[in-house]
Amino acid sequence: MAASSSRTTPSPSAAVQPLGEPDRLALLKALERKVLWLSSWMIHNANHLRPSRDGLKVGGHQASSASVVTLMTALYLDVLRPADRIAVKPHASPVYHAIQYLLGRQSLDKLKAFRALGGAQSYPSRTKDNADVDFSTGSVGLGVAVTSFAALAQDYVRLKGLTPETLPVGRMVAIVGDAELDEGNVFEAMLEGWKHDVRNLWWVIDYNRQSLDAVVSDRLFGRIDALFSTMGWRVVTLKYGKQLEAAFAGPDGGALREWIDACPNSLYSALVFKGGEGWRKHLEGDLGHLPGIRAFLDAHDDQRLQAVMTNLAGHDMQTVLEAFHAIDDDLPTCFIAYTIKGFGLPFAGHKDNHAGLMNEEQMATFQRAMAVPAGDEWERFAGLPVSVEALERFLAAVPFVAQRGRRLMASPVAVPEALPLPQGARLSTQEGFGRILNDLAGGDSDLARRIVTCSPDVTVSTNLGGWVNRRGVFDRRERADVFRDEKVISAQRWQMSPHGQHIELGIAEHNLFLLLAALGLSAPLFGARLLPIGTLYDPFINRGLDALNYACYQDARFMVVATPSGITLAPEGGAHQSIGTPLIGLAQDGLAAFEPGFVDELAVLMRWSFDHLQAEDGGSVYLRLSTLPVAQPRRAMTGELAADIVAGGYWLKPPQPGAELAIAYAGAVAPEALAAFEILLEDIPGAGLLAVTSADRLHAGWLEGLRGGETSQVARLLAPLAEDAALVTLIDGHPATLSWLGAVARHRVYPLGVEHFGQSGDLPDLYRVYRLDADAILDAAARACLARWRSGEG
């Protein structure tokens, strides 16, 4: 085991709140025992007792759950308060559900159906579990990192006075598996948190020194300690429990401590599994010449020796409580709690225990040891040496459940009937976005006050500059604008203060999406409605895709504005040109994806998005924009047209009934589609030009219509076309985004789009090489007409 740090367990004299009577500690230890039993039995029931219809292993991580039982029991049943928000280690889901069951917040039916349809989820889920889950976890490291951004979000709404007056400041707590520290996003979040001086943040590391495939390197401890200290965290190391500390205080106890400190993680784990006999053999061989050690060994039989040598602080309730209650300020704090994977189970310490399950014989032995009578396996207090009445009184008074509903409510923000429409003959959608926000920033509407923007170091290049100049940058403190004070002319007037409404991030897209997740949960977490908008370069959605999916999975509400997109960012080259992102928009659940071609479409979509972010059945929004200025149409925005834009598409040029051809385009390639269409009209007078503002919404509506037997928006749009008509589809992205349109009414499709990496060039060259220009559209139309003629139908 790695050597201890200078920042170790707080003094035993630290106040434990309120551990006044010994009975309280005894009750917590009894409930800790019950949590271990219930979490283990829940997994055993799912794998061995519940009928299997598919032959698949259910799983459930008994060993990973066991290592964190003491820590989670202490937190939930003694330390945490209703305002605290917690992200639970994914593999500790059974422990979480067991605690909720004891608190009366989880049903027995859900426990029995663990990892089955409608049961307690494999990993804690805000949307799939009806228990009190603050943050979904499961994608390793993301649940840890999001707590840092939740702390920032709490500061944001609190310093602006947006939270309810009666709501106390909560701690953002992550229960961290030590292997989660292999994930880079954790350290990206730490660095960003240091920049923003986050407070009220606890990370409790379950340092069992075992990962999925191996025992963790002995050198990890020193690196963890140093990294957190460098980022300004307080580090509290919980290494040894009371029994070991007492042994160290005895004769030759210093030598025993040094021996354990120097013991490699792999050897320590192996001896944990072997038990007292193994400990005795090694201690006799290495320290048997010392009289104090010989006396220590003589005084302990194998069972007692195993108990002492495995008495790490993370499994010692009193030590854990003393450490947690010793913290009475808001500094970010990392608790490194030494634990044993599988503690208390027959495969404790074994390097293969990660996916291990107790067999029937092992479970029977374990059940006897836990004194749980047959038939009482699900009874809340069966086998505990404490009266039921005392346990019920204790649980009813647990501070964490003092407030029944921890998910808060926030009033909706009023959205005007229409957003300001930027004027100009030629505009890009990116410029239109910036000007719409800039106009909102100039007013004092409730909508403007609740918008918060963020960007990973591309604020100016994604057209947020005007908004930031007017609304300022958020910071915990007032900071001077040195350039302004020194009278250096700059277009950017970035006043930094608690009043600012833009959060500037470093270049790390995971951080952007995790911040959007936290801001997008501000209503249920902190009772304050925010409308977050995050901007980034469209190709770099791929960098943060795991975090974006994570944010949507827990129903966080935000707007992603991704720009510039496609190969239309011509001179920048392939590294900055996106291809597959429209397919991400099409596939990502909880995210309505749009790609407007014109600014008046964008204004309609942004206005709808602000409502959608707040709707009970709403979600988040992805706007894929472009830097390419295009000629803007002169038209009135009728209610019918606006509804079609939101639904996903409309006829820019309606077809004649029975038309044999239509062009369907999305986004910035509108000029090419329009140019080709006007040429086609000479030969195909009845052709149509379809503007697809959202392939995602059209596709979702089509599938819903198929299931419900109703006519979808896309079916209505394509209805005027002849049965044997052809569609030429065009998008500055992967052609599969629109090629599915042929399945709606069995029309032949000739898809155009980008299938290969981009490159530097100007637009005429790139559009010609990648087949996005008018000539490519006309060629596709000619092939469609030729195919129709050859079939004998033309």
C-alpha positions in Angstrom: 0.0 0.0 0.0 1.2 3.4 -0.9 2.8 5.6 1.8 0.5 8.0 3.7 0.4 11.7 2.9 1.0 14.4 5.4 -2.6 15.3 5.1 -4.2 12.4 6.8 -7.2 11.5 8.9 -8.4 14.4 11.0 -7.8 14.1 14.8 -10.1 11.7 16.6 -11.0 14.6 18.8 -12.8 16.3 15.9 -16.5 16.9 16.6 -18.8 14.2 15.2 -22.2 15.7 14.6 -24.2 14.7 16.7 -22.6 11.5 17.7 -23.2 12.3 21.4 -24.4 8.9 22.5 -22.7 5.6 21.6 -26.1 4.3 20.5 -25.9 6.5 17.3 -22.7 4.9 16.2 -24.1 1.4 17.0 -27.2 2.2 14.9 -25.1 3.4 12.0 -23.0 0.2 12.1 -26.1 -1.9 12.2 -27.5 -0.2 9.2 -24.1 -0.4 7.4 -24.4 -4.2 7.9 -27.9 -4.2 6.5 -26.9 -2.1 3.5 -24.1 -4.7 2.7 -26.6 -7.5 3.0 -29.4 -5.9 0.9 -27.0 -4.8 -1.9 -25.5 -8.2 -2.1 -28.8 -10.0 -1.9 -30.3 -7.8 -4.6 -27.6 -8.8 -7.0 -27.8 -12.5 -6.0 -31.6 -12.5 -6.5 -31.2 -11.0 -9.9 -28.6 -13.5 -11.0 -29.6 -16.7 -9.3 -33.2 -16.6 -8.2 -35.1 -14.6 -10.8 -36.0 -16.7 -13.8 -33.9 -15.9 -16.9 -35.6 -15.9 -20.3 -32.5 -15.1 -22.4 -29.7 -16.9 -20.6 -27.7 -13.7 -20.2 -25.7 -12.9 -17.0 -27.4 -10.0 -15.2 -24.3 -8.9 -13.2 -24.3 -6.2 -10.6 -20.8 -5.8 -9.1 -21.1 -7.2 -5.6 -17.4 -6.5 -4.8 -17.5 -2.9 -6.1 -20.6 -2.3 -4.0 -19.1 -3.7 -0.8 -16.1 -1.5 -0.9 -18.2 1.7 -0.6 -20.9 0.6 1.9 -19.4 2.4 4.9 -18.8 5.6 3.1 -22.3 5.7 1.6 -24.0 4.7 4.8 -22.2 7.5 6.6 -23.0 10.1 4.0 -26.7 9.3 3.4 -27.7 8.4 7.0 -25.7 11.0 8.9 -23.7 13.6 6.9 -25.7 14.8 3.9 -28.5 17.4 4.0 -31.4 17.8 1.6 -29.6 20.6 -0.4 -26.6 18.4 -1.0 -26.4 16.9 -4.5 -24.7 13.5 -5.0 -23.3 11.6 -7.9 -22.9 7.9 -6.9 -20.2 5.6 -8.2 -21.9 3.7 -11.0 -21.0 0.2 -9.6 -22.4 1.2 -6.2 -26.0 1.4 -7.6 -27.1 -1.6 -5.5 -25.8 0.2 -2.4 -27.7 3.4 -3.3 -30.9 1.5 -3.9 -30.5 -0.4 -0.6 -30.1 2.9 1.3 -33.1 4.4 -0.4 -35.1 1.3 0.5 -34.2 1.7 4.1 -35.2 5.3 4.0 -38.6 4.5 2.5 -37.7 6.1 -0.9 -37.4 2.9 -3.0 -39.9 0.1 -3.3 -39.3 -3.6 -2.7 -40.7 -4.4 -6.2 -37.9 -2.2 -7.7 -35.2 -4.0 -5.7 -36.5 -7.4 -6.7 -36.5 -6.2 -10.3 -32.9 -4.8 -10.2 -31.6 -4.7 -13.8 -34.9 -5.8 -15.1 -37.5 -3.8 -17.1 -39.1 -1.2 -14.7 -36.7 -2.1 -11.9 -33.9 -0.3 -10.1 -31.4 0.6 -12.8 -28.0 -0.9 -13.2 -26.5 2.5 -12.7 -28.3 5.4 -10.9 -30.5 7.3 -13.4 -32.4 10.6 -13.0 -34.9 9.6 -15.7 -35.3 5.8 -15.3 -35.1 5.5 -11.5 -37.9 6.9 -9.4 -35.6 7.1 -6.4 -33.9 10.4 -5.5 -31.1 10.5 -8.1 -29.4 13.9 -8.5 -27.0 13.0 -11.3 -27.1 10.0 -13.6 -23.8 8.0 -13.6 -22.6 5.1 -15.7 -20.2 6.7 -18.2 -17.0 6.5 -16.2 -15.8 9.8 -14.9 -18.6 12.0 -16.2 -20.7 11.7 -13.0 -17.6 12.8 -11.1 -16.8 15.8 -13.2 -20.3 17.1 -13.5 -20.4 17.8 -9.7 -17.7 20.4 -10.3 -19.8 22.2 -12.8 -22.8 21.8 -10.6 -20.9 23.7 -7.9 -20.2 26.4 -10.5 -23.9 26.5 -11.5 -24.9 26.8 -7.9 -22.6 29.8 -7.5 -24.0 31.3 -10.6 -27.6 31.2 -9.6 -26.9 32.0 -5.9 -24.7 35.1 -6.6 -27.5 36.4 -8.8 -30.1 35.9 -6.2 -32.1 33.5 -8.4 -32.4 30.6 -5.9 -35.3 30.4 -3.3 -34.4 32.4 -0.2 -35.0 29.4 2.0 -32.7 27.1 0.1 -29.3 26.6 1.9 -26.1 26.2 0.0 -25.5 22.6 -0.8 -22.4 20.5 -1.2 -21.9 18.8 -4.6 -20.6 15.4 -3.7 -19.2 12.7 -5.9 -18.5 9.1 -4.7 -15.7 8.2 -7.0 -14.3 4.8 -8.0 -10.5 5.1 -8.0 -10.4 3.7 -11.6 -12.5 6.6 -12.7 -9.4 8.7 -12.2 -8.0 7.2 -15.3 -10.5 9.3 -17.3 -9.0 12.5 -18.7 -12.3 14.4 -18.4 -12.0 14.3 -14.6 -8.7 16.3 -14.7 -10.0 18.6 -17.4 -12.9 19.4 -15.0 -10.5 19.9 -12.1 -8.5 22.4 -14.1 -11.6 24.3 -15.1 -12.9 24.2 -11.5 -9.6 25.8 -10.3 -10.0 28.6 -12.9 -13.5 29.3 -11.6 -12.6 28.9 -7.9 -15.4 26.4 -7.3 -16.6 25.8 -3.8 -18.8 23.4 -1.8 -17.4 20.4 -3.7 -16.5 17.0 -2.2 -15.0 14.1 -4.0 -14.9 10.9 -1.9 -12.6 8.4 -3.6 -13.2 4.7 -2.9 -9.6 3.8 -3.1 -9.8 0.0 -3.2 -6.8 -0.1 -5.6 -8.5 -2.6 -8.0 -9.8 -1.8 -11.4 -11.7 -3.9 -13.9 -8.8 -6.0 -15.0 -6.0 -5.5 -12.5 -4.7 -4.2 -9.2 -3.9 -0.5 -9.4 -0.3 0.7 -9.5 1.3 1.4 -6.1 2.4 4.8 -7.3 -1.2 6.1 -8.0 -1.7 7.4 -4.5 1.1 9.9 -4.7 -0.1 11.2 -8.0 -3.7 11.6 -6.9 -2.6 13.5 -3.8 -0.3 15.8 -5.8 -2.8 16.5 -8.5 -5.6 17.5 -6.2 -3.2 19.7 -4.1 -1.9 21.4 -7.2 -5.5 22.3 -8.1 -6.1 23.9 -4.8 -8.0 21.1 -3.1 -7.8 20.1 0.5 -6.8 16.4 0.6 -7.9 14.3 3.5 -6.5 10.8 3.5 -8.4 8.1 5.4 -6.1 5.1 5.6 -6.3 3.3 8.9 -9.2 2.5 11.1 -9.3 2.5 14.9 -8.2 -1.1 15.4 -5.1 -0.7 13.2 -4.3 2.7 14.9 -4.5 0.9 18.2 -2.1 -1.8 17.0 0.3 0.8 15.7 0.3 2.4 19.2 1.4 -0.9 20.8 4.9 -2.3 21.1 6.7 -2.4 17.7 3.6 -0.9 16.2 5.7 1.5 14.2 7.3 -1.4 12.4 3.8 -2.9 11.7 2.7 0.5 10.2 5.9 0.7 8.0 5.3 -2.9 6.8 1.7 -2.2 5.7 2.8 1.2 4.2 5.4 -0.6 2.1 3.2 -3.6 1.3 2.5 -3.6 -2.5 -1.1 -3.3 -3.4 -1.1 -6.6 -5.2 0.3 -8.4 -2.1 -2.0 -6.7 0.3 -5.0 -7.7 -1.9 -3.8 -11.2 -2.1 -3.5 -11.5 1.7 -6.9 -10.0 2.2 -8.3 -12.9 0.1 -6.1 -15.5 1.9 -7.1 -14.4 5.3 -5.5 -14.6 8.8 -3.2 -17.6 7.9 -1.7 -15.6 5.0 -1.2 -12.5 7.2 0.4 -14.6 9.9 2.9 -16.3 7.6 4.2 -13.0 6.1 4.3 -11.1 9.4 6.2 -13.9 11.1 8.6 -14.1 8.2 9.2 -10.3 8.0 8.6 -9.0 11.5 8.7 -12.1 13.7 12.0 -11.1 15.2 10.3 -8.2 17.0 8.8 -9.1 20.4 5.9 -6.7 20.0 4.9 -8.3 16.8 5.2 -11.8 18.2 2.9 -10.8 21.1 0.5 -9.2 18.7 0.2 -12.3 16.6 -0.1 -14.5 19.7 -3.0 -12.4 20.9 -5.0 -12.7 17.7 -6.4 -15.9 16.2 -6.7 -16.0 12.4 -10.2 -14.5 12.4 -9.3 -11.6 14.6 -6.0 -11.0 12.8 -7.9 -10.8 9.5 -10.3 -8.3 11.1 -7.4 -6.1 12.3 -5.3 -6.2 9.2 -8.2 -5.3 7.0 -9.4 -2.4 9.2 -8.8 0.3 6.7 -10.3 3.7 7.4 -12.9 3.5 4.6 -14.5 0.6 6.4 -14.3 2.2 9.9 -17.6 4.1 10.6 -16.2 6.3 13.4 -13.1 7.3 11.4 -15.2 8.2 8.4 -17.7 10.2 10.4 -14.9 12.1 12.1 -13.4 13.0 8.8 -16.6 14.2 7.2 -17.8 16.2 10.1 -14.4 17.9 10.6 -15.0 19.9 7.4 -16.9 23.1 8.1 -15.9 25.4 5.3 -16.6 25.5 1.5 -13.1 24.6 0.2 -13.2 21.8 -2.4 -12.2 18.7 -0.6 -10.9 15.3 -1.7 -11.3 12.4 0.7 -9.0 9.5 -0.3 -10.6 6.6 1.6 -8.6 3.4 1.6 -11.0 0.4 1.2 -11.0 -3.2 0.1 -12.9 -4.3 -3.0 -15.4 -7.0 -1.8 -14.9 -6.1 1.8 -17.0 -8.5 3.9 -17.6 -10.9 1.0 -15.9 -14.3 0.4 -13.9 -13.0 -2.6 -12.6 -9.8 -0.9 -9.3 -8.7 -2.3 -9.2 -11.2 -5.2 -8.0 -9.6 -8.4 -10.8 -11.3 -10.3 -13.6 -10.1 -8.1 -14.8 -7.2 -10.2 -17.5 -9.2 -12.0 -17.5 -12.0 -9.4 -20.8 -13.2 -7.9 -21.3 -15.3 -4.8 -22.5 -18.8 -5.7 -25.3 -20.5 -3.8 -23.0 -22.0 -1.2 -21.1 -18.8 -0.6 -24.4 -16.9 -0.3 -25.7 -19.4 2.2 -22.6 -19.0 4.3 -22.8 -15.2 4.0 -26.5 -15.2 5.0 -25.7 -17.2 8.2 -22.9 -14.8 9.0 -25.3 -11.9 8.6 -27.9 -13.7 10.8 -30.7 -13.2 8.3 -33.3 -15.9 8.6 -34.4 -17.8 5.5 -37.5 -16.1 4.1 -36.6 -12.7 5.7 -34.0 -11.7 3.0 -35.9 -8.6 2.1 -36.9 -7.6 5.6 -35.5 -4.1 6.3 -34.1 -5.0 9.8 -33.9 -8.8 9.9 -30.8 -10.0 11.7 -29.7 -6.7 13.2 -28.8 -6.6 16.9 -30.9 -3.4 17.5 -34.6 -3.0 18.1 -36.8 -2.2 15.2 -38.3 0.8 17.0 -34.8 2.3 17.5 -33.9 1.8 13.9 -37.2 3.3 12.7 -36.8 6.4 14.9 -33.2 6.8 13.7 -34.2 6.6 10.0 -37.1 8.9 10.4 -34.7 11.6 11.8 -32.0 11.2 9.1 -31.2 14.8 8.0 -31.1 13.9 4.3 -34.8 13.0 4.3 -35.9 16.0 6.3 -37.2 17.5 3.1 -39.4 15.1 1.3 -39.1 16.4 -2.2 -35.5 17.3 -3.1 -36.3 18.0 -6.8 -37.2 21.6 -6.9 -39.5 23.6 -9.2 -39.0 26.8 -11.1 -41.4 29.1 -12.8 -41.2 29.2 -16.6 -39.6 32.1 -18.3 -41.9 34.1 -20.7 -40.8 33.9 -24.3 -42.0 36.7 -26.8 -44.1 35.8 -29.8 -41.2 36.5 -32.1 -37.5 37.2 -31.7 -35.9 40.2 -33.4 -35.1 39.4 -37.0 -31.7 40.7 -38.3 -31.9 42.7 -41.5 -29.6 42.3 -44.5 -29.6 41.1 -48.0 -26.9 38.5 -47.4 -26.3 36.9 -44.0 -24.9 33.7 -42.6 -26.9 31.8 -40.0 -24.0 32.2 -37.6 -24.1 36.0 -38.0 -27.9 35.9 -37.6 -27.5 34.0 -34.3 -25.1 36.5 -32.9 -27.3 39.5 -33.9 -30.4 37.9 -32.4 -28.6 37.4 -29.1 -27.1 40.8 -29.2 -30.6 42.4 -29.7 -31.8 40.3 -26.7 -28.9 41.5 -24.6 -29.8 45.1 -25.3 -33.1 44.7 -23.5 -34.1 43.8 -19.9 -36.5 41.0 -20.5 -36.8 38.1 -18.2 -35.8 35.9 -21.1 -32.5 37.9 -21.5 -31.8 37.7 -17.7 -32.2 33.9 -17.7 -30.0 33.2 -20.7 -26.4 32.0 -19.8 -23.9 31.4 -22.5 -20.7 29.4 -22.5 -18.0 28.5 -25.0 -14.7 26.6 -25.0 -12.4 29.5 -26.0 -14.4 30.2 -29.3 -16.7 32.9 -28.0 -15.8 35.5 -30.5 -15.4 33.2 -33.5 -18.9 31.8 -32.9 -20.5 35.3 -32.8 -21.1 35.6 -29.1 -19.0 38.7 -28.8 -21.9 41.1 -28.9 -23.8 39.3 -26.2 -20.7 39.2 -23.9 -19.9 42.8 -24.5 -23.4 43.7 -23.2 -24.0 41.1 -20.5 -20.5 40.5 -19.2 -18.5 37.5 -18.1 -19.4 35.6 -14.9 -16.8 35.5 -12.1 -17.2 35.1 -8.4 -15.5 38.5 -8.0 -15.3 41.9 -9.7 -12.3 41.9 -11.9 -10.8 44.8 -13.8 -10.6 45.0 -17.6 -6.9 45.9 -17.8 -7.0 46.7 -21.5 -9.9 49.2 -20.9 -8.2 50.7 -17.8 -5.0 51.1 -19.8 -7.0 52.7 -22.6 -6.0 50.0 -25.1 -8.6 49.9 -27.8 -10.3 46.5 -28.1 -13.6 45.4 -29.6 -14.1 43.1 -26.6 -15.4 44.8 -23.5 -15.4 41.8 -21.2 -16.4 43.0 -17.7 -16.0 40.1 -15.2 -18.2 40.1 -12.2 -20.9 38.0 -10.5 -23.4 39.8 -12.7 -22.0 38.4 -15.9 -24.0 36.0 -18.0 -21.3 34.3 -20.0 -19.0 31.5 -18.7 -15.7 31.3 -20.5 -14.1 27.9 -20.7 -10.8 26.5 -21.9 -10.6 24.4 -25.0 -12.2 21.2 -23.7 -15.5 20.2 -25.2 -16.2 17.6 -22.5 -16.2 20.5 -20.1 -18.6 22.5 -22.3 -21.2 19.7 -22.3 -20.8 18.9 -18.6 -21.3 22.6 -17.8 -24.4 22.7 -20.0 -25.6 19.6 -18.2 -25.3 21.3 -14.8 -26.7 24.6 -16.0 -29.5 22.7 -17.7 -30.5 21.0 -14.4 -30.5 24.2 -12.4 -34.3 24.2 -12.1 -34.6 20.8 -10.4 -31.3 21.1 -8.5 -31.4 24.7 -7.3 -34.9 26.0 -8.0 -33.6 28.5 -10.5 -34.6 28.5 -14.2 -31.7 29.0 -16.6 -31.7 28.9 -20.4 -28.1 27.8 -21.2 -26.6 28.3 -24.7 -23.3 26.7 -25.5 -21.3 27.4 -28.7 -18.5 25.4 -30.3 -17.1 24.4 -33.7 -19.4 21.8 -35.2 -16.7 19.2 -35.9 -15.7 19.2 -32.3 -19.0 17.9 -31.1 -17.3 14.6 -31.7 -14.7 15.4 -29.0 -17.4 15.9 -26.3 -20.0 13.4 -27.6 -19.9 11.2 -24.6 -20.6 14.2 -22.3 -23.3 15.4 -24.7 -25.0 12.0 -24.6 -24.6 12.0 -20.8 -26.3 15.4 -20.5 -29.2 14.4 -22.7 -29.6 11.1 -20.8 -30.4 12.9 -17.6 -32.8 15.3 -19.4 -30.7 18.4 -18.9 -32.0 21.3 -21.0 -29.7 23.5 -23.1 -29.1 24.8 -26.6 -26.0 23.8 -28.5 -25.0 26.1 -31.3 -22.4 24.4 -33.5 -20.8 26.6 -36.1 -19.2 26.7 -38.6 -20.2 23.4 -40.1 -19.4 21.2 -43.1 -16.8 21.8 -45.8 -18.3 25.2 -46.2 -15.5 26.4 -43.9 -13.4 25.9 -47.0 -9.9 27.3 -46.3 -9.7 25.8 -42.8 -9.2 22.3 -44.2 -10.4 18.9 -43.2 -9.5 19.1 -39.5 -12.2 21.8 -39.0 -14.8 20.5 -41.4 -17.6 18.3 -40.1 -19.2 15.4 -41.9 -21.1 13.1 -39.6 -22.5 15.6 -37.1 -26.0 15.7 -38.8 -26.2 12.0 -38.1 -25.4 12.7 -34.5 -28.3 15.1 -34.4 -30.6 12.6 -36.1 -29.7 9.8 -33.6 -29.2 11.6 -30.3 -32.2 11.1 -28.0 -33.3 14.2 -26.0 -31.8 16.6 -28.6 -33.9 18.2 -31.4 -31.5 19.0 -34.2 -32.0 21.7 -36.8 -30.0 23.1 -39.7 -31.6 26.3 -41.0 -30.6 27.7 -44.3 -31.9 31.2 -43.7 -31.9 33.7 -40.8 -35.7 34.0 -40.6 -35.8 30.3 -40.1 -33.2 30.6 -37.4 -35.2 33.3 -35.5 -38.3 31.0 -35.5 -36.3 28.0 -34.3 -34.5 29.9 -31.5 -37.9 31.3 -30.3 -39.3 27.7 -30.3 -36.2 26.4 -28.6 -36.6 28.6 -25.6 -40.1 27.2 -25.0 -38.9 23.6 -25.8 -36.1 23.9 -23.1 -38.8 24.5 -20.5 -41.6 22.2 -21.7 -42.4 19.2 -19.5 -42.1 17.0 -22.6 -39.3 19.1 -24.1 -35.6 18.6 -24.4 -32.4 20.2 -25.6 -31.7 21.7 -29.0 -28.8 21.5 -31.5 -28.5 24.3 -34.1 -26.0 23.5 -36.9 -25.1 26.8 -38.4 -22.8 28.1 -41.1 -20.4 31.1 -41.7 -21.4 31.3 -45.4 -23.4 34.4 -46.2 -26.4 33.7 -48.5 -29.1 35.8 -50.0 -32.0 36.1 -47.7 -35.6 35.5 -49.0 -38.1 38.4 -48.8 -41.2 36.9 -47.3 -43.7 37.3 -44.4 -43.3 34.8 -41.7 -46.8 33.4 -41.4 -47.9 31.1 -38.6 -48.2 28.2 -41.0 -44.7 28.7 -42.4 -43.2 29.0 -38.8 -45.0 25.8 -37.8 -43.6 23.9 -40.8 -40.1 25.2 -40.1 -40.3 23.9 -36.6 -41.8 20.6 -37.8 -38.8 20.1 -40.0 -39.4 21.2 -43.5 -41.5 23.2 -46.0 -41.7 23.7 -49.8 -39.5 26.7 -50.7 -40.8 26.1 -54.2 -44.0 23.9 -54.1 -44.2 21.2 -56.7 -47.1 20.7 -59.1 -49.4 17.8 -58.4 -47.9 14.6 -59.9 -44.4 16.2 -60.2 -41.7 13.7 -61.2 -38.8 15.3 -59.4 -38.0 17.3 -56.3 -34.8 18.6 -54.7 -34.6 18.4 -50.9 -31.7 20.4 -49.3 -30.6 21.3 -45.8 -28.7 24.3 -44.6 -26.1 26.5 -46.3 -26.3 24.7 -49.7 -29.6 26.5 -50.3 -28.1 28.7 -53.1 -26.8 25.7 -55.0 -30.1 23.9 -54.7 -32.0 27.0 -55.8 -29.7 27.6 -58.7 -30.1 24.1 -59.9 -33.8 24.2 -59.4 -34.3 27.2 -61.6 -32.4 25.5 -64.4 -34.4 22.3 -64.0 -37.7 24.2 -64.4 -37.0 24.6 -68.1 -37.2 20.8 -68.6 -39.3 19.8 -65.6 -41.8 22.6 -65.0 -43.6 21.0 -62.1 -40.5 20.2 -60.0 -40.4 21.2 -56.3 -37.7 22.5 -53.9 -38.0 21.3 -50.4 -36.2 23.1 -47.5 -35.4 20.6 -44.7 -34.9 22.5 -41.5 -34.7 19.4 -39.4 -34.1 15.9 -40.7 -34.3 14.9 -37.1 -37.8 16.2 -36.5 -39.1 15.0 -39.9 -37.7 11.5 -39.2 -39.0 11.3 -35.7 -42.5 12.5 -36.9 -42.4 9.9 -39.7 -41.7 7.0 -37.3 -44.3 8.2 -34.9 -46.8 8.4 -37.7 -46.0 4.9 -38.8 -46.6 3.6 -35.3 -49.8 5.6 -34.7 -51.3 5.3 -38.2 -51.3 9.1 -38.7 -50.0 11.2 -41.5 -46.6 12.7 -40.7 -45.3 16.1 -41.7 -42.9 14.6 -44.2 -45.6 12.4 -45.7 -47.8 15.4 -46.2 -44.9 17.3 -47.8 -44.1 14.5 -50.3 -47.8 13.7 -51.0 -48.0 15.9 -54.1 -45.2 14.1 -55.9 -45.9 11.3 -58.4 -45.6 7.8 -57.1 -42.6 7.2 -59.3 -41.0 10.6 -58.6 -37.3 10.9 -57.8 -35.7 12.9 -55.0 -32.3 14.6 -55.2 -31.1 15.3 -51.7 -28.3 17.7 -50.8 -26.6 18.5 -47.5 -23.1 19.7 -46.5 -22.7 16.6 -44.4 -23.2 12.9 -44.7 -25.8 12.1 -47.4 -27.5 9.4 -45.2 -29.0 12.4 -43.2 -31.6 12.9 -46.0 -31.4 9.7 -48.1 -34.1 8.0 -45.8 -36.6 10.4 -47.4 -37.1 7.8 -50.2 -38.6 5.4 -47.7 -41.5 7.7 -46.8 -43.4 7.1 -50.1 -41.0 4.8 -51.9 -39.5 7.5 -54.1 -36.2 6.9 -55.7 -33.4 8.9 -54.0 -30.2 10.3 -55.5 -28.3 11.5 -52.4 -25.6 14.2 -52.5 -23.4 15.0 -49.6 -19.9 14.6 -48.1 -18.6 11.1 -47.5 -14.8 11.7 -47.2 -12.5 13.9 -45.2 -12.5 17.6 -46.3 -9.5 19.6 -47.4 -8.5 23.2 -47.9 -9.8 25.1 -50.9 -12.3 27.7 -52.0 -16.0 27.0 -52.2 -16.2 26.5 -56.0 -13.4 23.9 -55.9 -14.6 22.1 -52.9 -18.3 22.0 -53.9 -17.2 20.6 -57.3 -14.9 17.9 -55.8 -17.4 16.8 -53.2 -20.4 17.1 -55.5 -22.3 19.8 -53.8 -22.6 22.3 -56.6 -25.4 23.0 -59.1 -23.8 20.8 -61.7 -23.8 17.8 -59.4 -27.5 18.4 -58.6 -28.3 18.6 -62.3 -26.3 15.4 -63.0 -28.3 13.6 -60.3 -31.6 14.9 -61.8 -30.6 13.8 -65.3 -29.8 10.3 -64.0 -33.2 10.2 -62.2 -35.0 11.2 -65.4 -33.0 8.7 -67.5 -33.8 5.9 -65.0 -37.5 6.8 -65.2 -37.4 6.8 -69.0 -35.7 3.4 -69.1 -38.2 1.9 -66.8 -40.8 2.7 -69.5 -42.8 5.0 -67.2 -41.6 8.3 -68.6 
